[in-house]
Amino acid sequence: MSDPNHAQLLLVDDDLTYCSVLKSALEKRGFSVSVAHDVKTGLILAEQVEPEYAVIDLRIGHESGLELVQKLTSLDANTQIIMLTGFASIATAVEAIKLGATHYLTKPANPDEIMNALHKNAGDTSVAINENPLSIKRLEWEHLQKVLMEHDGNISAAARALNMHRRTLQRKLDKRPVKT
């Protein structure tokens, strides 16, 4: 399963095609890649291969990749963890970093972006600051994500806090966030 001559990398994502392509690309770049498609299997593999690197999806089926980030960090605080997501929000980015992720990338992240993140350990003071305020739709998305995180991902509790019907909140969360 793992090659002792290559750095161990754990890839956990429920998108089988994306995993297959990314695994192949990362192996060509010198990693020994172990793949899981759910949190439980990801944790089992992490205990077996003790990865130096991990690329974890935020949403793994109906599970949260944040849970896996926390568990990986508790197993080895030195594991470099990249959180991937197609549903980026400030709230989930902050939580991922607090739980031990070193980077947060939006999907579809290509292998070069992942490689850059894996080898970048310091912050960058030259990152451009966006001069345009967020749109109302993006602000709403961010607020929903923040409240959801405050309620540990419990949609019913978040809906009550937002004074919103649970199904309405679910529909809003199922939509991809607007870019700006």
C-alpha positions as semicolon CSV with decimal commas, in nm:
position;residue;x (nm);y (nm);z (nm)
1;M;0,000;0,000;0,000
2;S;0,272;0,250;0,087
3;D;0,625;0,305;-0,037
4;P;0,876;0,391;0,239
5;N;1,088;0,589;-0,012
6;H;0,810;0,839;-0,081
7;A;0,630;1,086;0,142
8;Q;0,298;0,943;0,264
9;L;-0,009;1,138;0,157
10;L;-0,368;1,063;0,259
11;L;-0,638;1,170;0,014
12;V;-0,999;1,164;0,139
13;D;-1,277;1,266;-0,098
14;D;-1,605;1,106;-0,201
15;D;-1,555;1,199;-0,568
16;L;-1,405;0,876;-0,706
17;T;-1,300;1,024;-1,041
18;Y;-1,132;1,327;-0,883
19;C;-0,949;1,096;-0,639
20;S;-0,827;0,871;-0,918
21;V;-0,691;1,159;-1,125
22;L;-0,538;1,338;-0,826
23;K;-0,384;1,017;-0,688
24;S;-0,212;0,947;-1,019
25;A;-0,085;1,306;-1,050
26;L;0,050;1,310;-0,693
27;E;0,218;0,971;-0,733
28;K;0,396;1,106;-1,044
29;R;0,522;1,387;-0,821
30;G;0,678;1,143;-0,574
31;F;0,408;1,076;-0,313
32;S;0,283;0,743;-0,189
33;V;-0,092;0,809;-0,191
34;S;-0,355;0,629;0,020
35;V;-0,715;0,702;-0,077
36;A;-1,036;0,688;0,127
37;H;-1,388;0,790;0,031
38;D;-1,532;0,836;0,383
39;V;-1,417;0,969;0,720
40;K;-1,401;0,629;0,894
41;T;-1,180;0,470;0,628
42;G;-0,967;0,786;0,617
43;L;-0,902;0,758;0,989
44;I;-0,816;0,388;0,963
45;L;-0,569;0,461;0,681
46;A;-0,420;0,752;0,877
47;E;-0,347;0,523;1,170
48;Q;-0,189;0,264;0,937
49;V;0,029;0,482;0,712
50;E;0,092;0,783;0,942
51;P;0,081;1,038;0,657
52;E;0,306;1,340;0,645
53;Y;0,050;1,509;0,419
54;A;-0,328;1,494;0,382
55;V;-0,572;1,635;0,130
56;I;-0,922;1,627;0,276
57;D;-1,253;1,731;0,120
58;L;-1,479;1,948;0,337
59;R;-1,791;1,750;0,245
60;I;-1,737;1,376;0,227
61;G;-2,081;1,243;0,141
62;H;-2,293;1,364;0,432
63;E;-1,993;1,381;0,666
64;S;-1,771;1,675;0,751
65;G;-1,405;1,663;0,660
66;L;-1,347;1,899;0,954
67;E;-1,392;1,601;1,186
68;L;-1,112;1,418;1,004
69;V;-0,885;1,724;1,016
70;Q;-0,925;1,734;1,394
71;K;-0,853;1,361;1,429
72;L;-0,550;1,374;1,199
73;T;-0,408;1,664;1,398
74;S;-0,457;1,473;1,723
75;L;-0,272;1,173;1,574
76;D;0,021;1,384;1,451
77;A;0,033;1,761;1,486
78;N;0,302;1,777;1,215
79;T;0,078;1,641;0,938
80;Q;0,040;1,906;0,666
81;I;-0,333;1,913;0,590
82;I;-0,501;2,077;0,293
83;M;-0,877;2,123;0,313
84;L;-1,047;2,114;-0,030
85;T;-1,398;2,237;-0,090
86;G;-1,644;2,324;-0,359
87;F;-1,842;2,512;-0,092
88;A;-1,587;2,763;0,034
89;S;-1,682;2,999;0,311
90;I;-1,493;3,212;0,558
91;A;-1,647;3,020;0,850
92;T;-1,532;2,678;0,727
93;A;-1,189;2,813;0,633
94;V;-1,141;2,955;0,983
95;E;-1,259;2,631;1,146
96;A;-1,035;2,419;0,922
97;I;-0,730;2,626;1,017
98;K;-0,824;2,625;1,388
99;L;-0,855;2,245;1,376
100;G;-0,513;2,203;1,218
101;A;-0,538;2,240;0,841
102;T;-0,245;2,431;0,698
103;H;-0,420;2,535;0,376
104;Y;-0,771;2,572;0,235
105;L;-0,824;2,541;-0,141
106;T;-1,139;2,560;-0,350
107;K;-1,225;2,285;-0,595
108;P;-1,143;2,198;-0,851
109;A;-0,787;2,241;-0,728
110;N;-0,536;2,105;-0,975
111;P;-0,226;1,903;-0,876
112;D;0,004;2,205;-0,918
113;E;-0,205;2,416;-0,677
114;I;-0,202;2,130;-0,427
115;M;0,175;2,085;-0,464
116;N;0,230;2,459;-0,407
117;A;0,016;2,446;-0,093
118;L;0,194;2,134;0,036
119;H;0,530;2,308;0,013
120;K;0,426;2,650;0,139
121;N;0,444;2,679;0,515
122;A;0,462;3,055;0,566
123;G;0,200;3,323;0,515
124;D;0,226;3,576;0,234
125;T;0,200;3,946;0,321
126;S;0,184;4,040;-0,050
127;V;-0,160;3,882;-0,104
128;A;-0,383;4,142;-0,266
129;I;-0,667;4,280;-0,056
130;N;-0,997;4,286;-0,242
131;E;-1,129;4,641;-0,264
132;N;-1,483;4,534;-0,356
133;P;-1,727;4,443;-0,080
134;L;-1,897;4,104;-0,087
135;S;-2,234;4,084;-0,265
136;I;-2,553;4,046;-0,060
137;K;-2,587;3,684;-0,176
138;R;-2,230;3,605;-0,074
139;L;-2,280;3,777;0,263
140;E;-2,593;3,567;0,318
141;W;-2,398;3,249;0,230
142;E;-2,119;3,344;0,472
143;H;-2,368;3,420;0,750
144;L;-2,547;3,086;0,702
145;Q;-2,211;2,905;0,715
146;K;-2,110;3,092;1,031
147;V;-2,434;3,007;1,211
148;L;-2,413;2,645;1,092
149;M;-2,057;2,619;1,231
150;E;-2,171;2,773;1,561
151;H;-2,423;2,488;1,586
152;D;-2,167;2,215;1,505
153;G;-2,317;2,152;1,160
154;N;-2,665;2,081;1,300
155;I;-2,900;2,215;1,033
156;S;-3,210;2,204;1,255
157;A;-3,041;2,401;1,533
158;A;-2,897;2,651;1,286
159;A;-3,239;2,696;1,122
160;R;-3,396;2,768;1,462
161;A;-3,124;3,023;1,539
162;L;-3,183;3,187;1,200
163;N;-3,561;3,178;1,250
164;M;-3,583;2,986;0,923
165;H;-3,747;2,662;0,820
166;R;-3,499;2,373;0,817
167;R;-3,575;2,278;0,455
168;T;-3,527;2,637;0,341
169;L;-3,186;2,642;0,506
170;Q;-3,099;2,305;0,350
171;R;-3,190;2,434;0,002
172;K;-2,978;2,744;0,051
173;L;-2,684;2,535;0,173
174;D;-2,712;2,292;-0,119
175;K;-2,660;2,574;-0,368
176;R;-2,305;2,662;-0,464
177;P;-2,199;2,996;-0,317
178;V;-2,169;3,294;-0,545
179;K;-1,813;3,406;-0,615
180;T;-1,834;3,767;-0,494
